[in-house]
């Protein structure tokens, strides 16, 4: 018999504290969305502002040395902050395996998943979460996610969930050459000719993988899968399944475009760290995931970041051209902590670093 929730506290305990997540709530076949998830109008995506028949650039990376491909990547990063890539070199079998592994993890019984809640997890680097930050969010988002911060293979083998660990590590490892190549290309427009031991750790010194699960939602129009935000990464490599849901704000606009799932593609977006390092040449872009009333949806982002101990600011090569620094130097871990202290609210995190 399905539990009946007398009050919001009881519902939040079931969803957040007992490991059921919104997936468990969805599987109770509730007919109406609980008030705990009903977002204020300004937090929902206004579908009248979605531009029809337009989306972000799609770039074929089968020859990433081609000057036209290099220009397309840099132009997309500068003018959109988001682009999709095909023929990127990450085997399709690896992409399928990590999507299947995500579904396997979220299919575990609640008492198994509960082991990875922050209060139970044997390491601070692995945590299962519902919404974004349920301790802070006044209204919860309709999403569960498992977050895995990569420290070492040994740490991952010891602490990541066995049901998905190998596939997530494989996805991360097979994506590394692609990430390096994308950063090499993006640096060329900033006057930096190559990645080396001085800048590579700074640009891609840490990585976090999230396994995102968006279950079927009653009244999806009343809530959000993920509220509007920009990522705090250098760049993000996103694998999405074939279910619609991701929307991107057009640069310097109130309009949005849908990012259609293309089989075998990866979606790349610029994060705040690269916006700061490029002195706003490349811009992180607000994006939003809507809830879905008909299908479950999974996605797997790799957040490519500076190291927590790095001081980030506009790169010397950029400022050396005489540009005024738009951002101050900040400790990257301080920037990330600021992001996680508050609910999603567009691009407001970047203000933390403004000069």
N, C-alpha and C positions, 0 to 999 in steps of 0.2 A: 504494500500500500504506500502510495506517494506521501511524503511528509507534507503537512500543511504548516505554513510559516505564519506564526501569529504576529510577529513584528519584524522590522527591518534587521534588528540585531540578530535574531534567530536565522534569518535568511543569509546574512553576511557570514555567520558562523559556518553554515552549511557550505556556502560557496567558497569562501576564502580560507577559513581555518581548518576545515575538515578534508580539504583536498578534492572536493567534488568539482569545483570550478563552475564556469558557466556551461561547460559541456554536460556536467551532471544535472544542472538545472534544466537545460534544453531537453535532456532525455526523460524528464518527468512529464514531457508533453504539455507543459503549461500553455494556456491559450492566450493569456495577456501578459504583457511585460511588467514585471514588478517595478514599483516606483523607484527603487534603488538604482535602476538602470535608465530611467527616463531623463535624457539630457535636455538642458535648456535649448531653446531654438537656436541661439547663436553658436552653440557647439555642434549642431548637426550640419551636414552638408546641404546647402541650398541647391537642389538639383536644377533650378532655373538658371543657375550660373555656370552650368556645365556646357562647354562648347561642343556641339555635336560634330561628329566626323573629323575630329582633330585629335592628335595624340603626340606623344614625345617622339623624337627621332629614333629610327631603328637602323643600327649600323652593323654591316657585315665585317667581321674581324678576321676573315680567312687570310687576308694579307695585311697584317697590322703595321708592316713597314711602308706600305703605300702612302705617299704624301697626302693623297685624297682622304684616306682613312684617318690619318693623324689629324688632318684639318677638321674632319667631321666630328671626331671625338672632342677636340678642344672647343669647337664651335658649339657643340651640344652642351658641354659643361658650362660654357660661358653664357649661353642664351636661354638654356632651359634648366640646367642643374640636374637634369634627369635624362637618361636615354636607355634604350634597350639594345642588347647586342646578341647577335647570332653568329654561329661558326666561331665560337670563342675558345674552343680547345678543351673545355671541361666535358668529359664523356657524358653522354645523355644517360647512360646506365647509372652513373654516380648521382645525377640529379633525381632520377626516379627512386633510387635506393633511399636517399635522404628524405624524400617526401613520404615514402612508405614507412620509414623509421619513425617519423613524426607521428603518423597515424597510430603506429604501434604503441608509442609511449602514452599517447592520450587515451588509448583503449585499455590501459592498465586499470585495475580496480583502484578506487579512491585511497584505500589504505596503503597501496603501493606507491602511488604518486605522492601521497602525503609525506613520505620520507624526504622529499626534496623541497618541501616548504622551507623558507628561510630559517624558521625557528627549529627545524629538525635536521636540516642539511648538515652533513659532516664537514662541509667546506663552504666558505662565503662565496666561492666562485661558481657554485651551482645553486640555482633557486627556481622554484616553481611559483608563478604569480598569476593571479586573476586581475584583470583591469590593467592599469599602468603602475600605480602605487596605491594599493587599496587603503593603506594607513592615512593617505593624504587626500585621495579622490573622494569628494563629497558625493558624486554620482559615479557609479562604476561603468567602465567600458565593457563591451561584450566580447571579451577575448581572454584566453588562457595562454600562457607562454612559459616555456622552460628556457632559462638563460644559462649559458655555459661560457665562462670566461676562460680562455686558454692560457695555461701557465706552462705545462710541459706534457709530453705524452704519458709519463709516469703518473702525473696527477690526474689526468683525464681517465686513464685506465683504472685508477683506484676509486674515483668518485663520480664519474659521469654515469648515468643510467645504462646498464649493459644492453638494454633493449634497443638503444639508438646510438650508443657511443661510437662504435666502429664506423658507422655510416656518416656521422657528423664529422669525425676526424678525417675520413676519406674526402669528403666534400671540401673541407678546409684545405687539405693538402693539395688536392687537384686544382683548386682555385688559385693557389699561390702564384704560379707563373703568370696567370691572367692579371692578377692584382698588380704585380710588379710592372707588367707591360703597360697597363692603364696609367699607373703613376708616372712611369717614364715618359709616356706621351704627354700627359698633362703638364709635366714639369717643363717640357720644351717651350711652351708658350710663356713660361715665367722666366725664361733665360737660363734654365738649369739643364745641362746637356745629358746628364746621366744620374742613375741611382747608384750610390756608393755607400761605404760604411759610415760616412758622415751624415747622410740624409735619410737613408732607407729605414733605420730603426726609428727615426723621428716621425716618418710618415706612416709606417706600418708596423710599429714595434709591439702592438698588442692587438688581439682579436677577440671578439665576443660573437658567439653564435646564439641566435634565438630560434626556438621551434615554436611557431605561432599556430594556434588553433582557434578558428572562429566558427562555433557551432551554429546550426540553424536557430534563428531568432524569431520569436513571435513579435509582431510590430517592429520590424527592423527600422522603419522610418522614424521611430521615436528615440533611437539610441545611436551609438557609433561603435564600430569595431576598434578603431584607434582614432582618437581626436586629432585635429590638425596640429602638426609639429614638424620641426626639422630635426635631423639626426645630429648627434654631437661628434660623429666620426670624421675621419679624413674622407673616406668614401664608404659607401655601403653597396654590397653585392647581394641582390635579392632574387631568390628563386620563388616564384609564385606558381600555384597550380592553375588549373584551367577555369577556375571560378572567378568571375568578375568581382571587383571590390576596391581596387586601388585608384585613387584620384590625386592629381598633382595640380597645385596652383600655378597658373602661368606667371612668369616673371613680371613683377611690377603691375599686377592686375588683380581684380577681384574674381576673375573667371578661373574655372577649373577644367582639366581634361582628364578623361579616363585613360588608364594604361591597360590596353587589352592584353590578356595573357596570350603569348605566342609560344607554342610548344617548343621546348628546347632552348628558349631564350633566357637571358639573365637581365635584370633591370639594375642599372647603376645610378646611384645618386651621390651628389656632392654633399658632404657633411659640414657642420659649422667649423670644425678644425681646419679644413682646407679653405673655407671662405676667409678665415682669419689669416692663415699662412699666405694666401694669395693676395691679401689686402683687398679682398672683395672683387678680384678679377673673376674667380669662380664663386658661384653663390649656392649656398644650401637652400633648398626649396621646401616650403610647407607641403605636406602631403597628409592624406586622410584615408582611412579604410572604412567603408560602410558595412553595416551588418547585412546579413542575407537571410531571407525568409524561406529559402527552398533547398539550399545545399550547404554542407559543411565546407569550410575553406581552410587550407593550410598554406603557410609560406615560411621560408627559411632565409633570413638575412644573415650575412656575415658583416659585422661592423669592424672595419679596418681603422685602427686608431693609433694615435701616438701612445707612448708608454705613460702610465699614470704619473711618473716622476718627471716627465718632460715639461719644460717651460715653452709654451707656444705663443707666437706672435707673428707679425708679418715677416716673411723670410728676408734675410739681408739682401739677397739678389734682387728682390722686388723693390725694396726701399732704396737700394743703391742707385736706382734709376732716377731718383729725385722725387718719388711719390711721397706724399705725406702719409704717415702711418695712421690708419683708421682704427687700429686696435692696439691695446696695451699688451704687455706680456703677462700671461697668467699661467699658473700651474695647472696642467691638464686635469689632474685629479680634482682640483677645486672647481674647475668648470663643470666636470661631470657630476660632482656632488650637488652643485647648484641646479642642474637639470633634474636630478632625482628628488629635489626637495619640494617640488610643486607639480600640480597636474599639468597635462598638455595644454599649452596655450599659444598656438602658432609659433612664431619665431622669436619669442621674447627672451630665450636663453642667451642669444647673441649679445644682448645689451650688457651682459656681465663683463664682456671683454672690450667694450667700446672705449676708445681713448678719451 
